Amino acid sequence: MSPVLLGFIASTAAGLLTAVGALPVLLQREVSRRVSDIMLAFAAGVMLAAAFFSLIVPGLETAIAIHGGRQVPALIVTGGVLLGGLFMGFLNEVVPHQHFSQGREGPAGSGIGEVWLFVLAITIHNLPEGLAVGVGFGGGDFAAGAALATGIGLQNAPEGLAVALALRTVGYTPVSAFLIAGLTGMVEPVTGLLGAWAVSLSTLLLPWSMGIAAGAMLYVISHEIIPETHRHGSQRAATISLMAGFAVMMLLDTAFG
């Protein structure tokens, strides 16, 4: 099976776990704000470890194999990380969207309904995750791609639940909250396919793509997830959970990747 197809399938599976995580809202299960923050922090820890151990380190190794030395590879991956962060910052400025606690961002007067502003916010959030999985498989390393897809899938589940619960608190029905939360994960197969296809064209693009995906994930962690999990007085528990998520993903990547 081609790496591009594997990247698409794996990113689809990871995206679907967003809907799996949102299933409890259909059962009318109550989850406290504290528990939701802890779960989101775990997801942030997984993303943080994935950015370093699944993207930045392999990106550096690939760049060294292609270019030799260390200065040029370091510049390539560093440049990719900065480009990824800048791209996510640009999207936050030009795409109208609304966060549950931070409020509306992007240009005003778009005429887009509130629910779709929420969807756009989480969709922007999920863009780098699908890209990371696609890039992981597109590079041809199945084991590394599988470990990355597993980690992204693990962190998608609590994200899906957090989104669905937040939608319930602002008045959406359980079915609507579940469907919208599941929908936000479906951008991952799109960016997964694009990422896998791009790096399959040339190995020269692989370290750049890994850096870009890592930078985009780091932006989301700092700009979105950590502020959200520290907003309601759960800082200590959220920090411990983030470290646990980091440890789980580091173990997955270094032991099985």
C-alpha positions as CSV (number, residue, x, y, z in Angstrom):
1,M,0.0,0.0,0.0
2,S,1.4,3.4,-0.9
3,P,2.5,5.8,1.9
4,V,0.1,8.4,0.6
5,L,-2.9,6.1,1.0
6,L,-1.6,4.9,4.4
7,G,-1.4,8.5,5.5
8,F,-4.9,9.2,4.4
9,I,-6.3,6.1,6.1
10,A,-4.4,6.8,9.3
11,S,-5.4,10.4,9.5
12,T,-9.1,9.4,8.9
13,A,-8.9,6.9,11.7
14,A,-7.4,9.5,14.0
15,G,-10.0,12.1,13.0
16,L,-12.8,9.6,13.7
17,L,-11.7,9.2,17.3
18,T,-12.9,12.8,17.8
19,A,-16.4,11.5,17.4
20,V,-15.7,8.5,19.6
21,G,-14.6,10.8,22.4
22,A,-17.8,12.8,22.0
23,L,-20.1,9.7,22.5
24,P,-20.8,10.3,26.2
25,V,-22.9,13.3,25.4
26,L,-25.4,11.0,23.7
27,L,-25.7,9.2,27.0
28,Q,-26.4,12.4,28.9
29,R,-23.3,11.8,31.0
30,E,-22.1,14.8,33.0
31,V,-18.4,15.6,33.0
32,S,-17.1,18.4,35.2
33,R,-15.1,21.4,34.0
34,R,-12.1,20.1,36.0
35,V,-12.2,16.7,34.3
36,S,-12.6,18.3,30.9
37,D,-9.5,20.5,31.6
38,I,-7.5,17.5,32.7
39,M,-8.4,15.6,29.5
40,L,-7.5,18.5,27.3
41,A,-4.2,19.0,29.1
42,F,-3.4,15.3,28.5
43,A,-4.1,15.9,24.8
44,A,-1.7,18.9,24.9
45,G,1.0,16.7,26.4
46,V,0.6,14.2,23.6
47,M,0.8,16.9,21.0
48,L,3.9,18.4,22.6
49,A,5.7,15.1,22.6
50,A,4.6,14.3,19.1
51,A,5.9,17.7,17.9
52,F,9.4,16.9,19.3
53,F,9.9,13.1,19.1
54,S,7.8,12.4,16.0
55,L,8.4,15.5,13.9
56,I,11.3,17.7,15.0
57,V,13.9,15.0,15.8
58,P,13.1,12.8,12.7
59,G,13.0,16.0,10.6
60,L,16.6,16.9,11.8
61,E,17.8,13.3,11.1
62,T,16.3,13.3,7.7
63,A,17.8,16.7,6.8
64,I,21.2,15.6,8.1
65,A,20.9,12.5,5.8
66,I,20.0,14.6,2.8
67,H,22.3,17.6,3.3
68,G,25.0,16.4,5.7
69,G,26.5,18.5,8.5
70,R,24.3,20.1,11.1
71,Q,24.0,23.8,10.3
72,V,21.8,23.5,7.2
73,P,19.5,20.8,8.7
74,A,19.1,22.9,11.8
75,L,18.2,25.9,9.7
76,I,15.7,23.9,7.6
77,V,13.8,22.4,10.5
78,T,13.9,25.6,12.5
79,G,12.6,27.5,9.5
80,G,9.8,24.9,9.1
81,V,8.8,25.3,12.8
82,L,8.6,29.1,12.5
83,L,6.6,28.8,9.2
84,G,4.1,26.4,10.8
85,G,3.6,28.8,13.7
86,L,3.3,31.8,11.5
87,F,0.8,30.0,9.3
88,M,-1.5,29.1,12.2
89,G,-1.2,32.7,13.5
90,F,-2.2,33.9,10.0
91,L,-5.3,31.6,9.9
92,N,-6.3,32.9,13.3
93,E,-6.3,36.4,12.0
94,V,-8.1,35.9,8.6
95,V,-10.6,33.1,9.4
96,P,-13.6,34.2,11.5
97,H,-14.0,31.7,14.4
98,Q,-15.1,31.7,18.0
99,H,-13.6,29.9,21.1
100,F,-15.7,28.9,24.0
101,S,-13.9,30.9,26.6
102,Q,-11.7,33.4,24.6
103,G,-14.6,34.6,22.5
104,R,-14.5,35.6,18.8
105,E,-11.3,36.0,16.8
106,G,-10.6,36.9,13.2
107,P,-12.4,39.5,11.0
108,A,-15.8,40.8,12.2
109,G,-19.0,41.0,10.2
110,S,-18.7,37.6,8.4
111,G,-22.3,36.7,8.8
112,I,-21.4,33.2,9.8
113,G,-23.6,31.6,12.4
114,E,-22.3,31.0,15.9
115,V,-22.2,27.2,15.6
116,W,-20.1,27.4,12.5
117,L,-17.7,29.8,14.1
118,F,-17.2,27.2,16.8
119,V,-16.6,24.5,14.1
120,L,-14.1,26.7,12.3
121,A,-12.2,27.3,15.6
122,I,-11.8,23.6,16.3
123,T,-11.2,22.8,12.6
124,I,-8.2,25.3,12.6
125,H,-7.0,23.5,15.8
126,N,-7.1,20.1,14.0
127,L,-5.3,21.1,10.8
128,P,-1.8,20.4,12.0
129,E,-2.8,17.1,13.6
130,G,-3.9,15.6,10.3
131,L,-0.9,17.1,8.6
132,A,1.5,15.5,11.1
133,V,0.0,12.0,10.5
134,G,0.2,12.4,6.8
135,V,3.8,13.6,6.8
136,G,4.7,10.8,9.2
137,F,3.4,8.1,6.7
138,G,4.5,10.0,3.6
139,G,8.1,9.8,4.7
140,G,7.9,6.0,4.3
141,D,8.5,5.0,7.9
142,F,5.4,2.9,8.8
143,A,6.4,2.4,12.4
144,A,6.9,6.0,13.1
145,G,3.7,7.0,11.3
146,A,1.7,4.4,13.2
147,A,3.0,5.6,16.5
148,L,2.2,9.2,15.6
149,A,-1.3,8.3,14.4
150,T,-1.9,6.4,17.6
151,G,-0.8,9.4,19.7
152,I,-2.9,11.9,17.7
153,G,-5.9,9.6,17.9
154,L,-5.5,9.3,21.7
155,Q,-5.5,13.1,22.1
156,N,-8.4,13.5,19.7
157,A,-10.8,11.6,21.9
158,P,-10.6,14.0,24.9
159,E,-10.7,16.9,22.5
160,G,-14.0,15.6,21.0
161,L,-15.5,15.2,24.4
162,A,-14.4,18.7,25.5
163,V,-15.9,20.2,22.3
164,A,-19.2,18.3,22.7
165,L,-19.5,19.2,26.4
166,A,-18.8,22.9,25.6
167,L,-21.5,22.9,23.0
168,R,-24.0,21.4,25.5
169,T,-23.3,24.2,28.0
170,V,-24.3,26.8,25.4
171,G,-27.6,25.1,24.6
172,Y,-27.0,22.5,21.8
173,T,-28.8,19.2,22.0
174,P,-26.8,16.0,22.7
175,V,-27.2,14.9,19.0
176,S,-26.1,18.2,17.6
177,A,-23.2,18.5,20.0
178,F,-22.0,15.0,19.0
179,L,-22.3,15.6,15.3
180,I,-20.6,19.0,15.4
181,A,-17.7,17.6,17.5
182,G,-17.3,14.6,15.1
183,L,-17.4,17.0,12.1
184,T,-14.4,19.0,13.5
185,G,-12.2,15.9,13.2
186,M,-12.9,15.4,9.5
187,V,-10.4,18.0,8.4
188,E,-7.7,15.7,9.5
189,P,-8.0,13.3,6.5
190,V,-7.8,16.3,4.2
191,T,-4.6,17.7,5.6
192,G,-3.3,14.1,6.1
193,L,-3.7,13.4,2.4
194,L,-2.1,16.7,1.5
195,G,0.9,16.1,3.8
196,A,1.5,12.6,2.7
197,W,1.2,13.6,-1.0
198,A,3.6,16.5,-0.6
199,V,6.4,14.6,1.0
200,S,6.0,11.7,-1.4
201,L,6.9,14.1,-4.2
202,S,10.4,14.7,-2.9
203,T,12.4,13.7,0.1
204,L,13.7,17.3,0.2
205,L,10.3,18.4,1.4
206,L,10.1,15.9,4.3
207,P,12.2,17.9,6.9
208,W,10.4,21.1,5.9
209,S,7.0,19.4,6.3
210,M,7.9,17.9,9.6
211,G,9.1,21.3,10.9
212,I,5.9,23.0,9.6
213,A,3.6,20.4,11.2
214,A,5.5,20.7,14.5
215,G,5.4,24.5,14.5
216,A,1.7,24.5,13.8
217,M,1.1,22.1,16.7
218,L,3.2,24.1,19.1
219,Y,1.2,27.2,18.2
220,V,-2.1,25.4,19.0
221,I,-0.8,24.1,22.3
222,S,0.4,27.5,23.5
223,H,-2.4,29.7,22.0
224,E,-5.4,27.5,22.5
225,I,-5.1,24.5,24.8
226,I,-2.9,25.5,27.8
227,P,-4.7,28.8,28.3
228,E,-8.1,27.0,28.2
229,T,-7.0,24.3,30.7
230,H,-5.7,27.0,33.1
231,R,-8.7,29.2,33.0
232,H,-10.9,27.5,35.6
233,G,-8.6,26.9,38.5
234,S,-7.3,23.5,37.5
235,Q,-3.7,24.5,36.8
236,R,-2.0,22.0,39.0
237,A,-4.1,19.0,37.8
238,A,-3.8,20.2,34.2
239,T,0.0,20.5,34.4
240,I,0.3,16.9,35.8
241,S,-2.0,15.6,33.1
242,L,0.0,17.4,30.4
243,M,3.1,15.7,31.7
244,A,1.4,12.4,31.7
245,G,0.3,12.9,28.1
246,F,3.8,13.9,27.2
247,A,5.2,10.7,28.8
248,V,2.7,8.4,27.1
249,M,3.5,9.8,23.6
250,M,7.2,9.8,24.3
251,L,7.0,6.1,25.3
252,L,4.9,5.3,22.2
253,D,7.3,7.0,19.9
254,T,10.6,5.9,21.3
255,A,9.6,2.4,22.2
256,F,7.5,1.5,19.1
257,G,8.1,4.3,16.6
